[in-house]
């Protein structure tokens, strides 16, 4: 499976996800040769940026609340923002 096929597969999966801990899928496109997924704006950035600003954050609680969401707890934590095609 090549990169474009993997990107399309990710888009199809994300398009059908409905969870308070996953950003809403608004669309996808290519910016030149880089794939991009469009989501709502996230004030705290992605999870890595959030943790850089808050090194004392309870990481286990963050991961646990995403892995095992409680229905009564709709989102006390920042959403994880994916950056597709970001080159390191």
N, C-alpha and C positions, 0 to 999 in steps of 0.2 A: 504494500500500500504506500503510495507516494504522499508527499506533504499536503497537496491539495485535497486528496481523498480523505486523509486524516482530519483536515480542517472541516471538510463538508460533513463528515461523520460527527464531529464535535458539535457543529451547528445544529444538526438534526436532533441530537440528544438534548442539547441545552434548550432548544425551542420548545420541547415537550415537558421540561421540568417545571414543577410548581411547588415551591418550598419557600417558607419565609427566610431561610438562611442562604438562599441562592439568588443572585441578582436576576432580575427580569431580563429576558432576551429581547432586545429591540431590533436587531438586524445584524447583518454581516456584510463585509465587502473587502476588496483588496485595495490597498494603498500602494500602488506600484506592484512590487512582488511580495509585499507583506500582508498577511491576512489580519483582519481586524473584526472584533465583535463589538457591537454597540450595546451599551447598558446604561441604566440611569446613572447620574453623577453620584459619586460616593465621597462625602465630605472628608472622611478620614483616610482616603486612599485605599491601597490594598492592605492585606494583613501584615505584610512585612514592614510597610511604612508605619502602620499603626503601632507595631511592636517596637520599632526604632524610637518612636516618640514616647512610648510607655514601656521601658525595659522591665518594670516591676509588674507588668500585667500578669494575671493568672493564666498562663498558657494552657494548663491542663483544663481549666474551666472553659476557656474559649473553644478548645478542640472538642471537649465533651459536649458542649451545648450545640455544636454543629453536627457532631456524629450522632448524638442522641437528643434531638430537640424535644423540649417539653411543650405540649400544646398550650399551656397557660402562659408560657414565657415566649412571647412572639419575637423578640429580638433585642436583647439588652446589649448585644455586641455588634461591632461593625461587620458589614458584609465583606466577603472576600471578592476583590475585583480582579478578574483575569486580564492579563495583557497579552493577547495573542500576537505572535510574531515579534515580540521584543527581542532584540539581539543583545547578547551579553558580551 
